């Protein structure tokens, strides 16, 4: 599995746009790559499959914080192995996902999941992996959860805030608190 200090893999994937564009078949589909949003932080999070019970709770958790991530110059990319057509269908028919503000990327060939090292060997789906990637394409934070356990998007935001300070941040540090200083 890729870890801190590794370069996030290059990718070029079909996707469904966030926002209202992602609900209209004439405007919903696009292709996104690692070269898009150059110079920005990227939060890339994977879920196993669309149309499940647990996945939308996480997707909506990240969606509720999308403005907070945007304020920190961070773009969100949600990824699963489902096709862009399935992503759009899910958004259209799942009331809470209709207003999703970020793109849903399609890793149908499982190439990105495989390169990241996060494919579950039994189920063949991506684990619940979260990568914070700096503007130079280097992984600065990674967390991976069991398929049965949802993650905490607020914690991902807290880690991003800590990374953005460039300083030592203690346990449970929150934005606005003092960082640790060597005396």
JOGISUL-V818391 format. One record per residue. N is the residue number from 1. PHI is phi as a letter, one per 40 degrees, with the letter a starting at -180 (999 if undefined). D_LAST is the distance of its C-alpha to the last C-alpha in whole Angstrom. Layout:
# JOGISUL-V818391
((N & PHI & D_LAST) (N & PHI & D_LAST))
This chain:
# JOGISUL-V818391
((1 & 999 & 37) (2 & c & 35) (3 & a & 31) (4 & d & 27) (5 & g & 28) (6 & c & 32) (7 & c & 34) (8 & c & 35) (9 & c & 39) (10 & c & 42) (11 & a & 44) (12 & a & 47) (13 & b & 48) (14 & c & 51) (15 & a & 49) (16 & b & 50) (17 & c & 49) (18 & c & 47) (19 & g & 48) (20 & c & 52) (21 & d & 53) (22 & c & 52) (23 & b & 55) (24 & b & 58) (25 & d & 59) (26 & c & 60) (27 & b & 56) (28 & c & 54) (29 & b & 54) (30 & a & 52) (31 & b & 50) (32 & b & 46) (33 & b & 44) (34 & c & 41) (35 & c & 41) (36 & c & 42) (37 & f & 39) (38 & d & 37) (39 & g & 34) (40 & b & 33) (41 & c & 31) (42 & b & 34) (43 & b & 34) (44 & b & 37) (45 & b & 38) (46 & b & 41) (47 & b & 43) (48 & c & 46) (49 & a & 49) (50 & c & 50) (51 & f & 53) (52 & b & 51) (53 & c & 50) (54 & c & 46) (55 & d & 45) (56 & c & 46) (57 & c & 43) (58 & c & 41) (59 & d & 42) (60 & c & 42) (61 & c & 39) (62 & c & 38) (63 & c & 40) (64 & c & 39) (65 & b & 36) (66 & d & 37) (67 & c & 37) (68 & c & 33) (69 & c & 33) (70 & d & 35) (71 & c & 32) (72 & b & 30) (73 & f & 32) (74 & b & 33) (75 & c & 36) (76 & b & 38) (77 & b & 40) (78 & c & 42) (79 & b & 44) (80 & a & 46) (81 & c & 49) (82 & c & 52) (83 & c & 54) (84 & c & 53) (85 & c & 56) (86 & c & 55) (87 & d & 52) (88 & c & 54) (89 & d & 57) (90 & c & 54) (91 & c & 52) (92 & c & 56) (93 & b & 57) (94 & b & 54) (95 & d & 53) (96 & c & 50) (97 & c & 49) (98 & d & 51) (99 & c & 49) (100 & d & 46) (101 & c & 44) (102 & b & 43) (103 & c & 45) (104 & b & 46) (105 & c & 46) (106 & b & 49) (107 & b & 48) (108 & c & 52) (109 & c & 52) (110 & g & 48) (111 & c & 47) (112 & c & 44) (113 & c & 43) (114 & c & 44) (115 & c & 42) (116 & c & 39) (117 & g & 40) (118 & b & 41) (119 & c & 44) (120 & c & 45) (121 & c & 47) (122 & c & 50) (123 & c & 50) (124 & g & 50) (125 & b & 48) (126 & c & 44) (127 & c & 42) (128 & c & 39) (129 & b & 37) (130 & b & 34) (131 & b & 33) (132 & b & 30) (133 & b & 31) (134 & c & 29) (135 & c & 31) (136 & c & 31) (137 & g & 33) (138 & c & 30) (139 & c & 30) (140 & b & 26) (141 & a & 27) (142 & a & 30) (143 & a & 32) (144 & b & 35) (145 & b & 37) (146 & d & 40) (147 & d & 43) (148 & c & 44) (149 & b & 40) (150 & c & 39) (151 & c & 36) (152 & b & 34) (153 & d & 33) (154 & c & 31) (155 & c & 28) (156 & c & 29) (157 & c & 28) (158 & c & 25) (159 & c & 24) (160 & d & 25) (161 & d & 23) (162 & c & 20) (163 & c & 21) (164 & c & 22) (165 & c & 18) (166 & g & 17) (167 & b & 14) (168 & c & 13) (169 & b & 15) (170 & c & 15) (171 & d & 19) (172 & g & 21) (173 & d & 19) (174 & b & 21) (175 & d & 22) (176 & g & 20) (177 & c & 18) (178 & c & 14) (179 & c & 12) (180 & c & 9) (181 & b & 6) (182 & c & 4) (183 & c & 0))
